[in-house]
């Protein structure tokens, strides 16, 4: 199931698909690592007397079984292992007399939905942000499959949420597998999945982790340059990969960039005729202009232009300077015109100022 709009999927080779499957599998299994001889608290040992049995299950109301097995090493190796014991989350399970038994939930999903709010006891601010997300909107609308805390972070095997690759493959790809496949074949996905470069954006870097908004809205479209500029406007970061940081400033200075800047995403209701980064470069299928070739990039830009400029000639995009600054090597005529006006305009204004000053002096002398 995908909660995001349809995206053009890239055609990945067999090797890449195999690697993607491996990444998702590793991401799921790498959510926690065994504890290195870490002492297990007595309160945890008490629970594990039953829950360390991998055959321990209960039958739910719909006839399905819910596994109650918990791997002690994986739990102790999680971020909660040295902070919490079982009853910190599972209140009312302190003794055999209070321990509930029997099928108390209609199905497995009902069990998950009834317990995920436990997280807000410690992570209240984060939990509050999730209430503003599109996932929460879907959940309120009755879509029970919409992800909650434990769907993305796990339950007993929660790891550091700032580790990009495992978290992305384990959580987002679970529901948005097709979109993830497209992303994995993009220039960003290849750098992260194939080369392990953490500087490139993963899902949460663009969509955020908890307060995820609907990416199909006009407001998100207008705000998208801010996301791209976060990296591509960072001169120090771009220097590491020999990428020009001027793509941000050149976009913001041209007509489309100025129009996008003046528009207010908070009040806009319909998509305006504003071209942003994603219109030319794509969303999840972004490719390096150097790798795809100049011809392929020109075709993509021409298609983006045609969306607004109907009937434009094939060479219409040639009038755009792209993300280059005018120079003697690129758009020399534009560079020379700019140079002329930089000299001519101060000369004219200076001449007018001199004329006014001489006129005032002559009037003063006559008096």
C-alpha positions as CSV (number, residue, x, y, z in Angstrom):
1,X,0.0,0.0,0.0
2,X,1.3,3.5,-0.8
3,X,0.0,6.6,0.8
4,X,1.9,8.9,-1.6
5,X,1.0,9.8,-5.1
6,X,2.2,7.7,-8.0
7,X,5.7,8.3,-9.1
8,X,7.5,7.3,-12.3
9,X,9.6,4.3,-11.3
10,X,13.1,3.9,-12.8
11,X,14.0,0.7,-14.6
12,X,16.5,-0.9,-12.3
13,X,18.8,-3.7,-13.4
14,X,18.5,-7.1,-11.8
15,X,21.6,-6.6,-9.7
16,X,20.2,-3.4,-8.2
17,X,16.9,-5.0,-7.4
18,X,18.7,-7.8,-5.6
19,X,20.7,-5.2,-3.7
20,X,17.6,-3.3,-2.8
21,X,15.9,-6.5,-1.4
22,X,19.1,-7.1,0.6
23,X,19.1,-3.6,1.9
24,X,15.5,-3.8,3.1
25,X,16.2,-7.2,4.7
26,X,19.3,-5.9,6.4
27,X,17.6,-2.7,7.5
28,X,14.9,-4.8,9.3
29,X,17.3,-7.2,10.9
30,X,19.8,-4.5,11.8
31,X,17.4,-2.5,14.0
32,X,19.2,-3.8,17.0
33,X,22.4,-5.7,17.8
34,X,23.0,-8.3,20.5
35,X,24.1,-6.8,23.8
36,X,27.7,-7.5,24.7
37,X,27.3,-9.4,28.0
38,X,25.0,-6.7,29.3
39,X,23.5,-7.5,32.6
40,X,19.8,-8.2,32.3
41,X,17.7,-6.4,35.0
42,X,15.7,-8.7,37.4
43,X,12.4,-7.1,36.2
44,X,13.2,-8.0,32.6
45,X,14.3,-11.6,33.6
46,X,11.0,-12.0,35.3
47,X,9.1,-11.3,32.0
48,X,11.6,-13.3,29.9
49,X,10.8,-16.4,31.9
50,X,7.8,-16.8,29.5
51,X,8.6,-14.4,26.7
52,X,11.9,-15.9,25.8
53,X,10.0,-18.9,24.4
54,X,9.7,-18.4,20.6
55,X,6.6,-20.6,20.5
56,X,4.7,-18.4,23.0
57,X,1.6,-17.0,21.3
58,X,-2.0,-16.0,22.1
59,X,-5.1,-16.4,19.9
60,X,-6.9,-13.2,19.0
61,X,-10.6,-12.8,18.4
62,X,-10.3,-13.2,14.7
63,X,-8.6,-16.6,15.2
64,X,-5.1,-15.4,14.3
65,X,-2.1,-15.8,16.6
66,X,0.0,-13.0,18.1
67,X,3.5,-14.0,18.9
68,X,4.7,-12.9,22.3
69,X,8.3,-13.9,21.9
70,X,10.9,-11.2,22.7
71,X,14.6,-11.7,22.0
72,X,16.4,-10.7,25.2
73,X,19.7,-9.8,23.5
74,X,17.9,-7.6,20.9
75,X,16.0,-5.8,23.6
76,X,19.0,-5.2,25.7
77,X,20.9,-4.0,22.6
78,X,18.2,-1.5,21.8
79,X,18.2,2.2,22.9
80,X,15.8,1.3,25.7
81,X,17.7,-1.7,26.9
82,X,19.7,0.1,29.6
83,X,16.9,2.7,30.3
84,X,13.6,0.9,30.7
85,X,12.2,-2.4,31.9
86,X,9.2,-4.2,30.4
87,X,6.6,-2.8,32.8
88,X,7.6,0.8,32.1
89,X,5.6,0.4,28.8
90,X,3.4,-2.6,29.7
91,X,1.7,-1.2,32.8
92,X,-0.4,-3.5,34.9
93,X,1.7,-6.6,34.1
94,X,3.7,-6.5,37.4
95,X,2.4,-9.8,38.9
96,X,0.6,-13.0,37.9
97,X,-2.6,-11.7,39.6
98,X,-2.6,-8.5,37.5
99,X,-1.3,-10.1,34.3
100,X,-4.1,-10.1,31.6
101,X,-4.7,-13.3,29.7
102,X,-6.9,-14.5,26.9
103,X,-7.8,-12.9,23.5
104,X,-8.4,-9.3,24.3
105,X,-8.1,-7.7,20.8
106,X,-10.0,-8.2,17.6
107,X,-6.8,-8.6,15.5
108,X,-3.1,-7.9,15.5
109,X,-3.5,-4.4,14.1
110,X,-5.9,-3.5,16.9
111,X,-3.3,-4.6,19.4
112,X,-0.7,-2.3,17.8
113,X,-3.0,0.7,17.7
114,X,-4.0,0.2,21.3
115,X,-0.4,0.3,22.5
116,X,1.6,2.8,20.4
117,X,0.5,5.8,22.4
118,X,2.6,4.4,25.2
119,X,5.5,6.2,23.5
120,X,4.1,9.6,24.3
121,X,4.9,9.1,28.0
122,X,8.5,9.9,27.3
123,X,8.4,11.4,23.8
124,X,5.5,13.7,24.2
125,X,6.8,16.5,21.9
126,X,7.6,14.0,19.2
127,X,4.2,12.3,19.6
128,X,2.5,15.7,19.3
129,X,4.2,16.4,16.0
130,X,2.9,13.1,14.6
131,X,-0.6,14.4,15.2
132,X,0.0,17.0,12.5
133,X,1.2,14.5,9.9
134,X,-0.7,13.0,6.9
135,X,-0.3,9.6,8.6
136,X,-2.3,10.8,11.5
137,X,-4.9,12.3,9.2
138,X,-5.3,8.9,7.5
139,X,-5.5,7.1,10.9
140,X,-8.2,9.5,12.1
141,X,-10.1,8.9,8.8
142,X,-10.2,5.2,9.7
143,X,-7.3,3.8,7.7
144,X,-5.9,1.5,10.3
145,X,-2.9,0.6,8.2
146,X,-1.5,4.1,8.5
147,X,1.9,3.9,10.3
148,X,2.3,4.6,14.0
149,X,5.4,4.8,16.2
150,X,6.2,1.1,16.4
151,X,5.7,0.5,12.7
152,X,8.7,2.8,11.9
153,X,10.8,2.4,15.0
154,X,10.0,-1.2,16.1
155,X,8.9,-2.2,19.6
156,X,11.5,-4.1,21.5
157,X,14.4,-3.5,19.0
158,X,14.4,0.3,18.7
159,X,17.7,1.7,17.6
160,X,19.2,5.1,17.1
161,X,16.7,6.9,14.8
162,X,19.4,9.1,13.3
163,X,21.1,6.2,11.5
164,X,19.8,6.9,7.9
165,X,20.1,3.7,5.9
166,X,18.5,1.1,8.3
167,X,15.8,3.5,9.5
168,X,14.8,4.4,5.9
169,X,14.8,0.9,4.6
170,X,13.0,-0.5,7.6
171,X,10.3,2.1,7.9
172,X,9.4,4.0,4.8
173,X,10.0,1.2,2.3
174,X,7.6,-1.0,4.2
175,X,4.7,0.9,2.8
176,X,6.2,2.9,0.0
177,X,8.3,0.1,-1.6
178,X,7.7,1.2,-5.2
179,X,8.7,4.8,-4.4
180,X,11.7,3.5,-2.5
181,X,12.8,1.5,-5.5
182,X,12.6,4.6,-7.6
183,X,14.6,6.5,-5.0
184,X,17.2,3.8,-4.7
185,X,17.9,4.1,-8.4
186,X,18.3,7.9,-8.2
187,X,21.6,9.8,-7.8
188,X,20.7,10.2,-4.1
189,X,19.7,6.6,-3.5
190,X,22.8,5.3,-5.3
191,X,25.1,7.4,-3.1
192,X,23.4,6.2,0.1
193,X,22.6,2.6,-0.7
194,X,25.6,1.7,-2.9
195,X,28.3,4.0,-1.4
196,X,27.1,4.6,2.1
197,X,27.3,8.5,1.8
198,X,25.2,9.9,4.6
199,X,25.4,13.5,3.3
200,X,22.7,12.8,0.7
201,X,19.0,13.2,1.7
202,X,17.0,10.2,2.7
203,X,13.2,10.1,3.1
204,X,12.9,12.0,6.4
205,X,15.3,14.7,5.3
206,X,12.8,15.9,2.7
207,X,9.5,14.8,4.2
208,X,10.6,15.1,7.9
209,X,10.2,12.2,10.3
210,X,7.1,13.0,12.3
211,X,5.2,16.0,11.1
212,X,4.9,14.7,7.5
213,X,2.7,16.9,5.3
214,X,0.9,15.8,2.2
215,X,3.4,16.2,-0.7
216,X,0.6,16.6,-3.2
217,X,-0.4,20.0,-2.0
218,X,0.4,23.3,-3.7
219,X,2.1,24.5,-0.4
220,X,4.6,21.6,-0.5
221,X,5.3,22.3,-4.1
222,X,6.2,25.9,-3.4
223,X,8.3,25.0,-0.3
224,X,10.3,22.3,-2.2
225,X,13.1,24.7,-3.2
226,X,13.8,25.3,0.5
227,X,14.4,21.5,0.9
228,X,16.8,21.4,-2.0
229,X,18.6,24.6,-1.1
230,X,19.3,23.1,2.4
231,X,22.0,21.0,0.8
232,X,22.7,22.6,-2.6
233,X,23.1,26.1,-1.0
234,X,25.7,24.8,1.5
235,X,29.0,25.8,-0.1
236,X,31.1,23.7,2.2
237,X,29.0,20.5,1.7
238,X,28.9,21.0,-2.1
239,X,32.7,21.5,-2.3
240,X,33.1,17.9,-1.0
241,X,31.5,16.6,-4.1
242,X,32.6,19.2,-6.6
243,X,29.1,20.5,-7.1
244,X,28.4,24.2,-7.6
245,X,26.5,25.9,-4.8
246,X,25.3,28.5,-7.3
247,X,22.3,26.4,-8.3
248,X,20.4,27.8,-5.4
249,X,21.3,31.5,-5.9
250,X,20.8,31.3,-9.7
251,X,17.3,29.8,-9.3
252,X,16.3,32.4,-6.7
253,X,17.4,35.2,-8.9
254,X,15.5,34.2,-12.0
255,X,11.8,34.8,-12.7
256,X,10.6,31.4,-11.5
257,X,12.6,31.6,-8.3
258,X,11.4,35.1,-7.5
259,X,7.8,34.1,-8.2
260,X,8.1,31.1,-5.9
261,X,9.7,33.3,-3.1
262,X,6.8,35.8,-3.3
263,X,4.1,33.2,-3.1
264,X,2.8,32.3,0.3
265,X,2.5,28.5,0.8
266,X,0.2,28.9,3.8
267,X,-2.6,30.6,1.8
268,X,-2.1,29.1,-1.7
269,X,-4.9,26.6,-2.5
270,X,-4.1,25.6,-6.1
271,X,-0.8,25.0,-7.8
272,X,0.4,28.2,-9.3
273,X,2.4,28.5,-12.5
274,X,5.7,28.4,-10.6
275,X,8.5,26.1,-11.7
276,X,10.5,24.7,-8.8
277,X,13.5,22.3,-8.6
278,X,11.3,19.1,-8.7
279,X,9.6,20.2,-12.0
280,X,12.8,19.8,-13.9
281,X,14.9,17.4,-11.9
282,X,12.1,15.1,-10.7
283,X,11.2,14.0,-7.2
284,X,12.3,10.5,-6.2
285,X,13.9,9.8,-9.6
286,X,16.5,12.6,-9.5
287,X,19.5,11.9,-11.7
288,X,22.8,13.8,-12.1
289,X,22.7,16.0,-15.2
290,X,26.3,15.0,-15.9
291,X,25.5,11.3,-15.8
292,X,22.3,11.3,-17.8
293,X,23.9,13.5,-20.5
294,X,23.2,17.1,-21.6
295,X,20.7,15.9,-24.3
296,X,18.5,14.0,-21.8
297,X,18.5,16.9,-19.4
298,X,17.4,19.3,-22.2
299,X,14.5,17.0,-23.1
300,X,13.4,17.0,-19.4
301,X,13.6,20.8,-19.2
302,X,11.8,21.2,-22.5
303,X,8.9,19.0,-21.1
304,X,8.8,21.1,-17.9
305,X,8.6,24.3,-20.0
306,X,5.9,22.9,-22.2
307,X,3.6,22.4,-19.1
308,X,3.1,26.2,-18.9
309,X,4.4,27.5,-22.2
310,X,2.2,25.7,-24.7
311,X,3.3,25.8,-28.3
312,X,6.9,26.8,-27.4
313,X,9.5,26.0,-29.9
314,X,11.9,23.1,-29.5
315,X,14.8,25.5,-28.7
316,X,12.7,27.5,-26.2
317,X,14.8,26.3,-23.1
318,X,17.9,27.7,-24.8
319,X,16.9,31.2,-23.7
320,X,17.4,30.1,-20.1
321,X,20.9,30.4,-18.7
322,X,20.4,27.2,-16.6
323,X,22.3,27.4,-13.4
324,X,25.3,29.1,-15.0
325,X,26.5,32.5,-14.1
326,X,27.1,34.5,-17.3
327,X,30.8,34.6,-18.3
328,X,33.0,34.8,-21.4
329,X,32.8,31.0,-21.7
330,X,29.1,30.7,-21.1
331,X,26.6,33.2,-22.5
332,X,29.3,35.8,-23.4
333,X,26.8,38.2,-25.0
334,X,24.8,38.3,-21.7
335,X,28.0,38.8,-19.8
336,X,29.1,41.7,-22.1
337,X,25.7,43.4,-21.9
338,X,25.8,43.2,-18.1
339,X,29.3,44.6,-18.1
340,X,28.3,47.4,-20.3
341,X,25.4,48.4,-18.1
342,X,27.5,48.2,-15.0
343,X,29.7,50.8,-16.5
344,X,27.1,52.8,-18.4
345,X,24.6,53.2,-15.6
346,X,27.0,54.6,-13.0
347,X,28.4,56.9,-15.7
348,X,24.9,58.3,-16.6
349,X,24.0,58.7,-12.9
350,X,27.4,60.3,-12.1
351,X,27.0,62.6,-15.1
352,X,23.5,63.7,-14.0
353,X,24.8,64.3,-10.4
354,X,27.7,66.3,-11.8
355,X,25.3,68.4,-14.0
356,X,23.0,69.1,-11.0
357,X,26.0,70.1,-8.8
358,X,27.5,72.4,-11.5
359,X,24.1,74.0,-12.0
360,X,23.7,74.7,-8.2
361,X,27.2,76.2,-8.2
362,X,26.4,78.5,-11.1
363,X,23.2,79.6,-9.4
364,X,25.0,80.2,-6.2
365,X,27.8,82.2,-8.0
366,X,25.2,84.4,-9.8
367,X,23.6,85.3,-6.5
